[in-house]
Amino acid sequence: MQQINLNPTTLKNSQKTCFPSSQSLWREIMDSAQEKTKEEERNSKPNNNKHKKTSNPTEKPAAGKAIKIRVYPTPTQRKTLNEWFDAARWTYNQAVQAIRNGVPRSKKDLRAKCVNNNNFAEEKTWVPKTPYDIRDEAMNDVLKAYATNFAMKRKEFTVRFKKKRAEHNSITLLAKHWKKCGVFHPTEWGKEPLKSSEPLPEKLSYDARLQRTRLGEFYLCIPRPLVLRPENQRPEKDDGVSGARVIALDPGVRTFCTGYDPSGKIFEIGKNDIGRVNRLCHALDKLQSKWTQKDVRHRKRYKYQRAARRIRKKIRNLVGEFHKKTSRWLCESYDLILLPHFETQQMTTRATRRIGSKSARSMLTWSHYGFRKRLVEKTREFTHCKVILCDESFTSKTCSECGNLNERLGPSKIFKCLMCKQESDRDFNASRNILLRYLTTTKNMSQPPQEVGVESFLLGAP
């Protein structure tokens, strides 16, 4: 997949309508976006300061993000790590089963049941060979799973067992056991450090996690504090328009998303990039057709399935890289991002969808909701940037010049207005209409639109 394809284009048929209003358009948008922020500040003021917590200036800041580094263990180290992963998974499953059998959900009771070494004096002597803290953190993962479900106020839920053949498994490495670069738990591990794709830190400030994939790859996930970028560090504008920078995005399939800003610029992000992903999906289908044949033996089927996992990994990496680059560029370039609710799951449901299987697969592969989460998380680093979720109903069918509705648009790439004879790309027309719709609806609303934060996704909000 090529890098982000940003092709700034100016709408020829809409120059007269977009340029004269560009000087004041940003002010209307930012005024409506700030209403909810001010209202939240008024509502969040405490009634009393009796229980107000004072921050300690020497306290370690909370981890806000993490870096993922691939490590390459030797055959001996790989064998040791696999034993640790097996023991951690066994401890996790034993804790889940113990809670189902009525053991209280407390660290003391669960440790006495499935972590302490005196439980393995006669049977399962292979369990104590794994460091105690690794098994103890596996038990803590069960308690965290219950705490997460309780925090989301779920009435009914089931904490399931971990599987050996899961796509990902992970264990916790406490910072106190990281002795030097690439060496942890030296009594069981030894003094030989782990080889890695990039330099490992000399010491850890936070507890890290070691991840193992189904393909046998190992990754070290190291948390780090979130570095905020103040407003005075954002790049200066070069379009000659004063005020805040705003962009309206129209998500799609052939083009990942099309952006329109009040200065009249149009950006096509990811145009035709889905073609490379579709070729990988086609190769994946061919492999699947091979291993489902009756005359294929087990060993060959295993190789086909392993090759399919590598292709899936490549697809995920390509889409993930695209999401990261796009979200970073948007946060660096704009102050307000209008992103529609793009309900991919509803549009691709087989019983009710109105699109073909190829379009549905491409839409799911693009992972628009994953991009939405990535973009919202990225705005934490850029204090000047905000994401507003808006509505895109009828934005493709409506003429951005006269407002006439074209019911016969269908899958056509070109929008043609039957009343004013205006012609433009349907995505260009839709992205401009998203901005106009947002402006007109916010003026008539008693409450401001939804401003999305990371807390909304952590609590499971739509």
C-alpha positions in Angstrom: 0.0 0.0 0.0 1.4 3.4 -0.9 1.6 6.2 1.6 -1.3 8.6 2.2 -2.5 10.0 -1.1 -3.3 13.6 -0.6 -4.4 15.3 -3.8 -5.7 18.8 -3.0 -8.3 19.8 -5.6 -10.5 22.8 -5.8 -14.2 22.4 -6.8 -14.7 24.3 -10.0 -18.4 24.5 -9.6 -18.4 25.6 -6.0 -15.8 28.3 -5.9 -18.3 31.0 -5.6 -20.1 29.4 -2.7 -17.2 28.2 -0.6 -14.6 31.0 -0.9 -16.6 34.1 0.1 -17.8 32.4 3.3 -14.4 31.0 4.3 -13.4 34.0 6.4 -16.2 33.5 8.9 -17.1 29.9 8.5 -14.5 28.7 11.0 -15.9 30.9 13.7 -19.4 29.4 13.4 -18.0 25.9 13.6 -15.7 26.5 16.6 -18.4 28.4 18.5 -20.8 25.4 18.2 -17.9 23.0 19.1 -17.0 24.9 22.2 -20.5 25.0 23.7 -20.4 21.5 25.1 -16.9 22.0 26.5 -18.1 25.0 28.5 -21.2 23.2 29.7 -19.1 20.3 30.9 -16.8 22.6 32.8 -19.7 24.1 34.6 -21.2 20.7 35.5 -17.9 19.2 36.5 -17.2 21.8 39.3 -17.4 20.0 42.7 -19.8 21.2 45.3 -17.2 21.0 48.0 -13.5 20.5 48.2 -13.4 18.2 51.2 -12.3 15.1 49.3 -10.2 16.9 46.7 -7.0 15.0 45.9 -3.7 16.9 45.8 -1.3 15.8 43.2 2.2 15.0 44.2 4.8 16.7 41.9 7.2 13.8 42.4 4.6 11.2 41.5 5.2 9.2 38.3 2.8 10.2 35.5 0.3 7.7 34.3 1.2 5.7 31.2 -0.8 7.0 28.2 0.6 5.0 25.3 3.0 2.1 24.5 5.6 1.1 22.0 5.7 -2.4 20.5 9.2 -3.8 19.9 9.7 -7.2 18.3 12.2 -9.5 20.1 14.1 -12.5 18.7 14.7 -15.1 21.4 17.2 -17.9 20.9 15.9 -21.5 20.8 16.7 -22.0 24.5 15.0 -18.7 25.4 12.0 -19.6 23.2 11.6 -22.8 25.1 11.7 -21.0 28.4 9.2 -18.4 27.2 6.8 -21.0 26.0 6.9 -22.7 29.4 6.1 -19.4 31.1 3.2 -18.7 28.7 1.8 -22.2 29.4 2.1 -21.8 33.1 0.5 -18.3 33.0 -2.4 -19.5 30.9 -2.9 -22.5 33.2 -3.0 -20.2 36.2 -5.5 -17.9 34.5 -7.8 -20.8 33.7 -7.5 -22.2 37.2 -8.5 -18.8 38.7 -11.5 -18.6 36.3 -12.6 -22.1 37.3 -12.0 -21.4 41.0 -14.3 -18.3 40.9 -17.0 -20.3 39.1 -16.7 -22.9 41.9 -17.4 -20.3 44.5 -14.0 -19.1 45.6 -14.2 -15.3 46.5 -12.8 -12.9 44.0 -9.9 -11.7 46.1 -6.2 -11.9 45.7 -5.6 -13.7 49.0 -8.1 -16.5 48.2 -7.0 -17.0 44.6 -3.4 -17.0 45.5 -3.9 -19.7 48.1 -5.9 -21.7 45.6 -3.9 -21.6 42.4 -0.7 -19.5 42.7 1.2 -20.4 45.9 4.0 -22.9 45.5 2.8 -25.2 48.3 -0.1 -26.3 46.0 2.4 -28.0 43.6 4.6 -30.0 46.0 3.4 -33.4 44.7 1.5 -32.7 41.5 2.2 -30.4 38.6 5.7 -29.7 39.6 6.3 -27.9 36.3 4.2 -24.9 37.5 6.6 -23.5 40.1 9.4 -23.4 37.6 7.8 -20.3 36.2 8.5 -17.1 38.3 5.9 -16.5 40.9 5.1 -12.9 39.8 4.3 -14.0 36.3 1.8 -16.5 37.6 0.5 -14.0 40.1 -0.1 -11.4 37.4 -2.0 -14.0 35.3 -4.3 -14.4 38.3 -4.6 -10.5 38.5 -5.7 -10.5 34.8 -8.8 -12.5 35.9 -9.7 -9.9 38.5 -9.1 -7.1 36.0 -11.5 -8.8 33.6 -14.2 -8.9 36.2 -13.5 -5.3 37.2 -13.7 -4.1 33.6 -17.1 -5.8 33.1 -18.4 -4.3 36.4 -17.2 -0.9 35.4 -19.1 -1.2 32.1 -22.2 -2.1 34.2 -22.9 -5.3 32.3 -25.6 -7.3 34.0 -24.6 -10.6 32.4 -21.1 -11.6 31.2 -18.8 -14.6 31.2 -15.0 -14.5 31.7 -13.9 -17.3 29.4 -10.8 -19.5 29.5 -7.7 -18.8 27.5 -6.8 -21.0 24.6 -3.4 -22.2 23.6 -4.1 -21.5 20.0 -5.4 -18.0 20.4 -4.1 -15.3 18.0 -2.4 -13.5 20.9 -1.2 -14.4 24.4 0.7 -12.2 26.8 2.4 -12.3 30.2 3.3 -9.4 32.5 6.9 -8.4 33.2 7.2 -6.3 36.3 9.5 -3.4 36.1 11.4 -4.5 39.3 12.5 -7.7 37.5 14.1 -5.9 34.5 17.7 -6.0 35.6 19.3 -4.6 32.4 18.8 -4.3 28.7 16.9 -7.4 27.6 17.4 -9.4 30.9 14.6 -10.2 33.3 14.1 -12.8 36.0 17.9 -13.6 35.8 17.6 -16.7 38.1 15.3 -18.5 35.7 16.2 -16.7 32.5 19.9 -16.4 32.6 22.3 -13.6 31.7 21.9 -13.6 28.0 19.9 -10.6 26.8 17.0 -10.7 24.3 17.8 -9.6 20.8 15.4 -7.0 19.4 14.6 -5.0 16.3 15.5 -1.7 18.1 17.4 -0.9 21.3 15.6 -1.9 24.5 15.7 0.4 27.5 18.1 0.0 30.4 15.3 0.1 32.9 11.5 0.1 32.9 9.4 2.8 34.5 6.2 0.8 34.1 5.3 -2.9 34.0 5.6 -4.2 30.5 3.9 -7.1 28.7 5.5 -9.8 26.5 3.2 -10.9 23.7 3.3 -14.1 21.6 1.4 -14.4 18.4 0.0 -17.5 16.7 2.9 -17.3 14.2 5.4 -17.7 17.1 6.5 -14.1 17.0 7.3 -12.2 20.3 6.7 -8.6 21.0 7.6 -6.5 24.0 5.0 -3.8 24.8 6.5 -1.0 26.9 4.2 1.7 28.3 5.2 5.3 28.2 3.8 8.6 29.4 1.7 10.6 27.0 3.5 13.7 25.7 1.1 16.5 25.0 1.7 19.0 22.2 0.6 22.5 23.2 -1.2 24.8 20.7 1.9 26.9 20.2 3.7 24.0 18.6 1.2 23.3 15.9 2.3 24.1 12.3 1.3 27.4 10.9 -1.3 27.6 8.2 -0.3 28.3 4.6 -3.7 28.8 3.0 -4.0 32.5 3.9 -7.3 32.0 5.9 -7.4 33.3 9.4 -9.0 31.3 12.3 -9.2 27.7 13.2 -8.7 24.9 10.7 -11.6 22.6 10.0 -12.1 19.6 7.8 -15.2 17.4 7.0 -14.5 13.7 6.2 -16.6 11.5 4.0 -15.6 7.8 4.6 -15.9 5.4 1.7 -14.6 2.2 0.0 -12.9 3.1 -3.3 -11.4 6.1 -1.5 -10.9 5.6 2.2 -12.1 9.1 3.0 -12.5 12.4 1.2 -11.9 15.6 3.1 -13.2 19.1 2.5 -12.1 22.3 4.3 -13.7 25.8 4.2 -10.8 27.1 2.1 -12.1 25.1 -0.8 -9.5 22.3 -0.8 -10.4 18.7 -1.4 -8.2 15.8 -0.2 -8.6 12.2 -1.4 -7.0 10.0 1.3 -6.3 6.5 0.2 -7.6 6.7 -3.3 -7.5 3.3 -5.0 -5.4 1.9 -2.2 -7.9 -0.8 -1.5 -6.7 -2.5 -4.7 -3.6 -3.9 -3.0 -5.5 -5.1 -0.1 -8.0 -6.8 -2.4 -5.2 -8.7 -4.1 -4.0 -10.0 -0.8 -7.6 -11.0 0.0 -7.8 -12.9 -3.3 -4.6 -14.8 -2.5 -6.1 -15.6 0.9 -9.2 -17.1 -0.8 -7.1 -19.2 -3.1 -5.2 -20.7 -0.1 -8.5 -21.4 1.7 -9.8 -23.2 -1.3 -6.7 -25.4 -1.3 -6.7 -26.5 2.3 -10.5 -27.3 2.2 -10.0 -30.0 -0.4 -10.5 -33.6 0.8 -7.2 -35.0 -0.5 -5.0 -32.5 1.4 -3.2 -34.1 4.3 -2.8 -32.6 7.7 0.8 -31.3 7.3 0.0 -29.6 4.0 -3.2 -28.1 5.4 -1.2 -26.8 8.4 1.3 -25.0 6.0 -1.6 -23.5 4.0 -3.2 -22.2 7.1 0.0 -20.8 8.4 0.6 -19.0 5.1 -2.9 -17.6 5.4 -2.1 -16.2 8.8 0.9 -14.4 7.4 -1.3 -12.8 4.7 -3.9 -11.7 7.3 -1.1 -10.2 9.3 0.2 -8.3 6.3 -3.3 -6.9 5.6 -3.7 -5.8 9.3 -0.3 -4.1 9.2 -1.1 -2.3 6.0 -4.4 -1.0 7.2 -3.0 -0.2 10.6 -0.1 1.8 9.1 -2.6 3.7 7.0 -4.7 4.6 10.0 -1.7 5.8 12.0 -0.4 8.0 9.2 -3.8 9.5 8.4 -4.8 10.2 12.0 -1.4 11.9 12.6 -1.7 14.1 9.5 -5.2 15.1 10.4 -4.4 16.0 14.0 -1.3 18.0 12.9 -3.1 19.9 10.2 -6.6 20.7 11.6 -8.2 21.9 14.8 -11.7 20.4 14.3 -12.4 17.2 12.5 -16.0 16.4 11.4 -16.3 12.6 11.2 -19.7 11.0 10.3 -21.2 7.9 12.1 -20.2 5.2 9.6 -22.1 2.2 10.8 -20.2 -0.5 8.9 -21.7 -3.4 10.8 -25.2 -2.4 9.9 -24.4 -1.8 6.3 -22.6 -5.2 5.8 -25.2 -7.4 7.6 -26.0 -10.1 5.1 -29.8 -10.1 5.8 -30.3 -6.4 5.4 -27.4 -5.0 3.3 -27.9 -3.4 0.0 -24.4 -3.7 -1.3 -22.5 -6.6 -2.9 -20.2 -9.0 -1.1 -17.1 -7.4 -2.6 -18.0 -4.0 -1.4 -18.9 -5.4 2.0 -15.6 -7.1 2.4 -13.7 -4.0 1.3 -15.6 -1.9 3.8 -14.9 -4.3 6.7 -11.2 -4.6 5.7 -10.8 -0.8 5.8 -12.0 -1.0 9.5 -13.5 2.5 9.6 -14.5 2.1 13.3 -10.9 1.2 14.1 -9.8 4.4 12.4 -12.3 6.3 14.4 -10.9 5.0 17.6 -7.3 5.6 16.5 -8.1 9.2 15.5 -9.8 9.9 18.8 -6.9 8.4 20.8 -4.5 10.5 18.7 -6.3 13.8 19.7 -5.1 13.2 23.3 -1.6 14.2 22.2 -2.8 17.3 20.3 -4.5 19.6 22.7 -5.8 21.9 19.9 -7.5 19.1 18.0 -11.1 17.8 18.5 -13.3 15.2 16.8 -17.0 15.8 16.3 -19.3 12.9 15.3 -21.9 14.1 12.9 -24.6 12.7 10.5 -24.1 12.0 6.8 -27.6 11.2 5.8 -28.4 12.2 2.2 -25.1 14.0 1.8 -24.2 12.1 -1.4 -27.6 12.6 -3.0 -28.0 16.3 -2.1 -26.6 19.0 -4.4 -24.2 21.2 -2.5 -25.1 24.2 -4.7 -28.9 24.3 -4.8 -29.9 21.6 -2.3 -31.8 19.5 -4.8 -32.1 15.7 -4.0 -31.0 13.3 -6.7 -32.8 10.0 -6.0 -31.3 8.3 -9.1 -27.6 8.7 -8.0 -27.1 4.9 -7.3 -23.5 3.7 -7.5 -22.5 6.5 -9.9 -19.1 8.1 -9.2 -20.2 11.5 -10.7 -23.0 13.5 -9.1 -25.2 15.4 -11.6 -27.8 17.8 -10.3 -31.0 17.7 -12.4 -31.9 21.2 -11.4 -28.8 23.4 -11.5 -26.8 21.1 -13.8 -23.9 21.1 -11.3 -21.5 18.1 -11.8 -18.8 17.0 -9.4 -17.3 13.9 -7.8 -19.8 12.3 -5.5 -17.3 12.1 -2.6 -16.4 15.8 -3.1 -20.0 16.7 -3.0 -20.7 14.5 0.1 -17.8 15.9 2.1 -18.9 19.5 1.4 -22.5 18.6 2.3 -21.3 17.1 5.6 -19.8 20.4 6.6 -22.9 22.4 5.5 -25.2 19.9 7.3 -23.3 20.2 10.5 -23.5 24.0 10.3 -27.3 24.1 9.7 -28.2 21.4 12.2 -26.1 22.8 15.1 -27.8 26.2 14.8 -31.3 24.6 15.3 -30.3 22.2 18.1 -30.9 22.9 21.7 -27.9 20.8 22.7 -24.4 20.8 21.0 -23.3 17.8 19.0 -21.4 14.9 20.4 -17.8 15.6 21.1 -15.9 12.3 21.3 -13.2 11.6 23.8 -11.1 8.5 24.7 -13.3 8.0 27.8 -16.3 7.4 25.5 -14.6 4.4 23.9 -13.3 3.0 27.2 -16.8 3.0 28.7 -18.3 1.4 25.6 -20.2 4.4 24.3 -21.2 4.3 20.6 
